[in-house]
Amino acid sequence: MIYSRSSRAPRGVIELLRLLTVLFFAEVGFQLGHASAQHGDQQVLGAFGGTALGVIVGSGLGYVIGGMFGRSAAATADRTVVALRDVSADTLVAGGFGAVAGVVVGAGLGWPFFLIPNTIIALPVFAILVLLLGYFGFRVGAAKRDGMLALFGQSAGVGPRRPPPVSVVVDTSVAVDARVLDVVRAGFLHCTMLVIQPVLEELQHLADSAEPNRRARGRRGLELLEALRREPPIDLDVVPDSHPEVRDVDAKLIRVCLDEDHSLLTLDTNLAKVAALAGVQVLNLHSLSLALRPPVVVGEDVVVQLIKPGREAGQGVGYLDDGTMVVVERARGLINKDVTVRVTSVVITANGRLVFGQVAVVPGAVASSGAGA
């Protein structure tokens, strides 16, 4: 594995580890030399006594071993960083809680071994038990991340992991429609938007077109992408064409979504159908607009039961099946009756949709005219 120079440990860290190792082995050599001097070995090598020779040999051995130890420790740290690069911080925190719990349990189960008179036997058994249960606790805590954070994390100020943000691939129909910016600002899209290079080339081609309408659409699309990049809920990235062998842009979009498990954001109904059949998760803004369209339109006749008078003189008020209020002019005398109302306007207010209309057919009018005939 190749490591970048920036990922390697600083030289000073390796030299510090070497120095500490030299001091450790020098102390070991001093103790061994001092012990030999007490047994009468005053001079071992010329003018050097056992103590001095022990310090010299220990320092030299520590210098060699310290360099090897420092470099191996730095390499291990680099490999650990690479291995943990794809591990989320909340997984490490949850694993840490599990490891602490495992160490506590291991220490509680292992302390009776110190009742054994021979410490040389008790200490390794205790250390092995603590190490095994600590590792087991880390693995369990990492596997049960959300539960561990919910159990222990609240007191530490750490909450369970939020679901990862959605990544969507944007097609040209969305890029040239300014309504998507209103959808984002309304808080309905918190995601990473990916624009593949062929879509960007389509917009550039439109912006350079000699036809005014096409040129205006292309420039509007480029400006819209720039505006989306500045929106806080959106991370917009342009990705290269990963399938140059595919000529059709729509086919490229479907292949990218399938290969990298992205969703497709589109306003093209036909593309949405094809992508859904291919197994892609589709976010169709056209379907969203149809779902949010008014239940009635101007000029349409609807049957409403008037249940109360309105605020203005002569008005009657009724409700559609979805709860939309209908205000009918000159209908106060028709309260508690089913009235056919012709819609004259639909108003969006802060409290919802409000429909205004007038009586199209008065109840009993048809019957009375038939009787007179």
C-alpha positions as CSV (number, residue, x, y, z in Angstrom):
1,M,0.0,0.0,0.0
2,I,1.3,3.4,-0.9
3,Y,1.1,6.2,1.6
4,S,1.3,9.9,0.8
5,R,4.0,11.8,2.5
6,S,1.5,13.9,4.4
7,S,0.1,10.7,6.0
8,R,3.4,9.6,7.5
9,A,4.3,10.3,11.1
10,P,6.6,13.3,11.6
11,R,10.3,12.5,12.0
12,G,10.3,14.0,15.4
13,V,7.8,11.4,16.7
14,I,10.0,8.6,15.5
15,E,13.1,10.1,17.1
16,L,11.2,10.7,20.4
17,L,10.2,7.0,20.5
18,R,13.8,6.1,19.8
19,L,15.0,8.3,22.7
20,L,12.5,6.9,25.1
21,T,13.6,3.3,24.0
22,V,17.3,4.3,24.5
23,L,16.5,5.6,28.0
24,F,14.6,2.4,28.9
25,F,17.4,0.0,27.8
26,A,20.1,2.3,29.3
27,E,18.2,2.0,32.6
28,V,18.0,-1.8,32.2
29,G,21.7,-1.9,31.4
30,F,22.5,0.3,34.4
31,Q,20.5,-2.0,36.8
32,L,22.2,-5.1,35.4
33,G,25.7,-3.5,35.5
34,H,25.1,-2.2,39.1
35,A,24.0,-5.7,40.1
36,S,27.2,-7.2,38.7
37,A,29.3,-4.6,40.4
38,Q,27.9,-5.5,43.7
39,H,29.1,-9.1,43.1
40,G,32.7,-7.8,42.7
41,D,33.0,-7.3,39.0
42,Q,34.5,-3.8,39.2
43,Q,36.2,-3.8,35.8
44,V,34.8,-5.8,33.0
45,L,36.3,-4.1,29.9
46,G,39.4,-2.1,30.5
47,A,38.5,1.1,32.4
48,F,34.8,0.4,32.1
49,G,33.1,-1.2,35.0
50,G,30.0,-3.4,34.8
51,T,27.7,-0.4,35.4
52,A,29.2,1.8,32.7
53,L,29.4,-1.1,30.2
54,G,25.7,-1.9,31.0
55,V,24.7,1.6,30.2
56,I,26.7,1.7,27.0
57,V,25.4,-1.6,25.7
58,G,21.9,-0.8,26.8
59,S,22.0,2.6,25.0
60,G,23.3,1.0,21.8
61,L,20.7,-1.7,21.9
62,G,18.0,0.8,22.6
63,Y,19.1,3.0,19.7
64,V,18.8,0.1,17.3
65,I,15.6,-1.3,18.7
66,G,14.1,2.2,19.2
67,G,14.6,3.0,15.5
68,M,12.9,-0.2,14.4
69,F,10.1,0.3,17.0
70,G,9.5,4.0,16.0
71,R,9.3,3.2,12.3
72,S,7.0,0.1,12.9
73,A,4.8,2.2,15.2
74,A,4.5,5.0,12.6
75,A,3.7,2.4,9.9
76,T,1.1,0.8,12.1
77,A,-0.5,4.1,12.8
78,D,-0.7,4.9,9.1
79,R,-2.3,1.5,8.4
80,T,-4.7,2.1,11.2
81,V,-5.7,5.5,9.8
82,V,-6.3,3.9,6.3
83,A,-8.3,1.1,7.8
84,L,-10.5,3.4,9.9
85,R,-11.0,5.9,7.0
86,D,-14.3,4.3,6.1
87,V,-15.4,3.8,9.7
88,S,-17.7,6.5,11.0
89,A,-17.0,8.4,14.2
90,D,-20.2,7.2,15.8
91,T,-19.1,3.6,15.2
92,L,-15.8,4.2,17.0
93,V,-17.6,6.0,19.9
94,A,-20.1,3.2,20.3
95,G,-17.3,0.6,20.1
96,G,-15.5,2.6,22.7
97,F,-18.5,2.4,25.1
98,G,-18.6,-1.3,24.4
99,A,-14.9,-1.8,25.1
100,V,-15.1,0.1,28.4
101,A,-18.0,-2.1,29.4
102,G,-16.1,-5.2,28.4
103,V,-13.0,-4.2,30.3
104,V,-15.0,-3.5,33.5
105,V,-16.7,-6.9,33.2
106,G,-13.4,-8.6,32.5
107,A,-11.8,-6.9,35.5
108,G,-14.7,-7.9,37.7
109,L,-14.4,-11.5,36.6
110,G,-10.6,-11.6,36.7
111,W,-9.8,-10.1,40.1
112,P,-10.3,-13.4,42.0
113,F,-7.2,-14.8,40.1
114,F,-5.1,-12.4,42.3
115,L,-6.0,-14.6,45.2
116,I,-3.6,-17.1,43.8
117,P,-0.3,-16.7,45.7
118,N,1.8,-16.9,42.5
119,T,1.4,-13.5,40.8
120,I,3.3,-14.6,37.7
121,I,0.3,-16.9,37.0
122,A,-2.5,-14.5,38.0
123,L,-1.4,-11.5,36.1
124,P,-1.3,-13.0,32.6
125,V,-4.7,-14.7,33.1
126,F,-6.2,-11.4,34.3
127,A,-4.7,-9.5,31.4
128,I,-5.9,-12.0,28.8
129,L,-9.5,-12.0,30.3
130,V,-9.6,-8.2,30.3
131,L,-8.2,-8.0,26.8
132,L,-10.6,-10.5,25.3
133,L,-13.7,-9.1,26.9
134,G,-12.7,-5.5,26.0
135,Y,-12.3,-6.6,22.4
136,F,-15.5,-8.5,22.5
137,G,-17.3,-5.4,23.9
138,F,-15.8,-3.2,21.2
139,R,-17.1,-5.5,18.4
140,V,-20.6,-5.8,20.0
141,G,-20.8,-2.0,20.6
142,A,-19.8,-1.3,17.0
143,A,-22.3,-3.8,15.7
144,K,-25.1,-2.4,17.9
145,R,-24.1,1.2,17.3
146,D,-27.5,2.9,17.4
147,G,-28.6,1.1,20.5
148,M,-25.3,1.8,22.3
149,L,-25.5,5.5,21.5
150,A,-29.1,5.7,22.6
151,L,-28.2,3.9,25.9
152,F,-25.0,5.7,26.8
153,G,-24.5,8.5,24.3
154,Q,-27.2,10.9,25.6
155,S,-25.4,11.4,28.9
156,A,-22.1,12.1,27.0
157,G,-23.8,14.4,24.5
158,V,-23.6,11.9,21.6
159,G,-26.8,10.9,19.8
160,P,-27.5,8.0,17.5
161,R,-26.2,8.4,14.0
162,R,-28.5,10.2,11.6
163,P,-29.3,8.4,8.3
164,P,-26.8,9.1,5.6
165,P,-27.8,11.9,3.2
166,V,-29.4,10.9,-0.1
167,S,-27.3,11.2,-3.2
168,V,-29.3,11.9,-6.4
169,V,-28.3,12.2,-10.0
170,V,-29.8,15.2,-11.8
171,D,-30.9,15.1,-15.4
172,T,-31.3,18.0,-17.8
173,S,-35.0,18.4,-17.3
174,V,-34.4,19.3,-13.6
175,A,-31.4,21.5,-14.4
176,V,-33.4,23.8,-16.6
177,D,-36.5,24.0,-14.3
178,A,-36.3,26.8,-11.7
179,R,-38.9,25.1,-9.5
180,V,-36.4,22.7,-8.1
181,L,-34.8,25.7,-6.3
182,D,-38.1,26.5,-4.6
183,V,-38.4,22.8,-3.6
184,V,-34.9,22.9,-2.0
185,R,-35.6,26.2,-0.2
186,A,-38.9,24.7,1.1
187,G,-36.8,22.1,2.9
188,F,-37.9,19.0,0.9
189,L,-34.5,18.2,-0.6
190,H,-31.5,17.6,1.7
191,C,-29.1,15.6,-0.5
192,T,-25.9,15.4,-2.5
193,M,-26.7,16.3,-6.1
194,L,-24.5,14.8,-8.7
195,V,-24.4,16.3,-12.2
196,I,-22.7,14.0,-14.7
197,Q,-20.4,15.6,-17.3
198,P,-22.7,14.7,-20.3
199,V,-25.6,16.7,-18.7
200,L,-23.3,19.6,-18.1
201,E,-22.3,19.4,-21.8
202,E,-25.9,19.4,-22.9
203,L,-26.5,22.6,-20.9
204,Q,-23.4,24.1,-22.4
205,H,-24.6,23.1,-25.9
206,L,-28.0,24.7,-25.2
207,A,-26.4,27.9,-23.9
208,D,-24.3,28.2,-27.1
209,S,-27.2,27.6,-29.4
210,A,-28.1,30.2,-32.0
211,E,-31.8,29.7,-31.2
212,P,-32.9,32.3,-28.5
213,N,-35.2,30.0,-26.6
214,R,-32.7,27.1,-26.4
215,R,-29.9,29.5,-25.5
216,A,-32.1,31.0,-22.7
217,R,-32.8,27.5,-21.3
218,G,-29.2,26.5,-21.3
219,R,-28.1,29.7,-19.5
220,R,-30.9,29.3,-17.0
221,G,-29.8,25.7,-16.3
222,L,-26.2,26.8,-15.7
223,E,-27.3,29.6,-13.4
224,L,-29.7,27.3,-11.6
225,L,-26.9,24.8,-10.9
226,E,-24.7,27.6,-9.6
227,A,-27.6,28.7,-7.3
228,L,-28.1,25.2,-6.0
229,R,-24.4,24.9,-5.2
230,R,-24.9,27.9,-2.8
231,E,-27.8,26.4,-1.0
232,P,-26.8,25.0,2.5
233,P,-28.9,21.8,2.3
234,I,-27.3,20.8,-1.1
235,D,-23.9,19.5,-1.9
236,L,-23.6,19.7,-5.6
237,D,-20.8,17.9,-7.4
238,V,-19.9,17.4,-11.1
239,V,-18.7,13.9,-11.8
240,P,-17.0,12.6,-14.9
241,D,-18.5,10.4,-17.5
242,S,-17.9,6.8,-16.2
243,H,-19.6,5.2,-19.2
244,P,-18.1,6.8,-22.3
245,E,-19.1,3.7,-24.3
246,V,-22.8,4.6,-23.8
247,R,-24.0,7.2,-26.3
248,D,-27.4,8.2,-25.0
249,V,-27.4,10.6,-22.0
250,D,-30.5,9.0,-20.4
251,A,-28.9,5.6,-20.6
252,K,-25.8,7.0,-18.9
253,L,-27.9,8.4,-16.1
254,I,-29.5,5.0,-15.5
255,R,-26.2,3.2,-15.6
256,V,-24.6,5.6,-13.1
257,C,-27.6,5.2,-10.7
258,L,-27.4,1.4,-10.9
259,D,-23.7,1.1,-10.6
260,E,-23.3,3.5,-7.6
261,D,-26.6,3.1,-5.9
262,H,-27.8,6.7,-6.5
263,S,-31.4,8.0,-6.9
264,L,-32.5,9.7,-10.1
265,L,-34.0,13.2,-9.8
266,T,-36.0,14.0,-12.9
267,L,-39.0,15.8,-14.4
268,D,-39.1,13.5,-17.5
269,T,-42.0,11.1,-17.1
270,N,-40.7,8.7,-19.8
271,L,-37.2,8.6,-18.3
272,A,-38.7,8.0,-14.9
273,K,-40.7,5.0,-16.1
274,V,-37.7,3.5,-17.9
275,A,-35.4,4.0,-14.8
276,A,-38.0,2.6,-12.5
277,L,-38.3,-0.6,-14.7
278,A,-34.4,-0.8,-14.6
279,G,-34.5,-0.9,-10.8
280,V,-33.5,2.8,-10.1
281,Q,-35.1,4.7,-7.2
282,V,-36.7,7.7,-9.0
283,L,-37.6,11.0,-7.5
284,N,-40.1,12.4,-10.0
285,L,-40.8,16.1,-9.4
286,H,-43.5,16.0,-12.0
287,S,-45.4,13.3,-10.0
288,L,-44.8,15.5,-6.9
289,S,-46.4,18.5,-8.6
290,L,-49.4,16.3,-9.6
291,A,-49.8,15.1,-6.1
292,L,-49.8,18.7,-4.8
293,R,-52.1,20.1,-7.5
294,P,-55.3,21.7,-6.4
295,P,-58.2,19.3,-6.0
296,V,-60.3,21.5,-8.2
297,V,-59.6,24.0,-11.0
298,V,-61.2,27.2,-12.1
299,G,-64.4,26.5,-14.1
300,E,-64.9,23.0,-12.7
301,D,-68.3,22.1,-11.1
302,V,-68.2,20.4,-7.7
303,V,-70.9,19.3,-5.3
304,V,-70.5,20.7,-1.8
305,Q,-72.7,20.5,1.2
306,L,-72.9,24.0,2.8
307,I,-72.7,23.7,6.5
308,K,-72.5,27.3,7.8
309,P,-72.7,31.0,6.7
310,G,-69.5,32.8,5.7
311,R,-68.0,36.0,7.0
312,E,-69.4,38.2,4.3
313,A,-73.1,38.8,3.7
314,G,-74.8,36.1,1.6
315,Q,-71.9,33.6,1.7
316,G,-72.2,29.9,2.5
317,V,-69.3,27.7,3.5
318,G,-68.7,24.0,2.8
319,Y,-65.7,21.7,2.7
320,L,-64.3,19.3,0.1
321,D,-63.4,15.7,1.0
322,D,-59.8,16.7,1.7
323,G,-60.8,19.5,4.1
324,T,-60.4,22.4,1.6
325,M,-62.8,25.2,2.5
326,V,-65.2,26.3,-0.2
327,V,-66.8,29.8,0.0
328,V,-69.9,30.2,-2.1
329,E,-71.3,33.6,-3.0
330,R,-75.1,34.3,-2.6
331,A,-75.7,30.9,-1.0
332,R,-76.6,31.7,2.6
333,G,-80.2,30.4,2.0
334,L,-78.8,27.0,0.9
335,I,-77.1,26.0,4.1
336,N,-77.5,22.3,5.0
337,K,-78.1,21.4,1.3
338,D,-75.9,19.8,-1.3
339,V,-75.1,22.5,-3.9
340,T,-73.4,22.3,-7.3
341,V,-70.7,25.0,-7.2
342,R,-68.8,26.4,-10.1
343,V,-65.2,27.3,-9.0
344,T,-64.3,30.9,-9.8
345,S,-60.8,31.1,-8.1
346,V,-58.4,29.1,-6.0
347,V,-56.3,31.0,-3.4
348,I,-53.3,29.7,-1.5
349,T,-53.1,31.1,1.9
350,A,-50.8,30.7,4.9
351,N,-53.3,28.2,6.4
352,G,-53.9,26.2,3.2
353,R,-56.0,26.3,0.1
354,L,-59.2,28.3,-0.2
355,V,-61.7,27.9,-3.0
356,F,-64.3,30.5,-4.1
357,G,-67.3,29.7,-6.2
358,Q,-70.8,30.5,-7.1
359,V,-73.9,28.4,-7.3
360,A,-74.1,26.6,-10.6
361,V,-77.3,24.6,-10.1
362,V,-79.8,25.4,-7.3
363,P,-81.1,22.3,-5.6
364,G,-84.7,21.5,-6.8
365,A,-84.4,23.9,-9.7
366,V,-84.2,21.0,-12.3
367,A,-87.0,19.1,-10.6
368,S,-89.3,22.1,-10.4
369,S,-88.7,23.0,-14.1
370,G,-89.5,19.4,-15.1
371,A,-92.7,19.5,-13.1
372,G,-93.8,22.8,-14.7
373,A,-93.2,21.3,-18.1
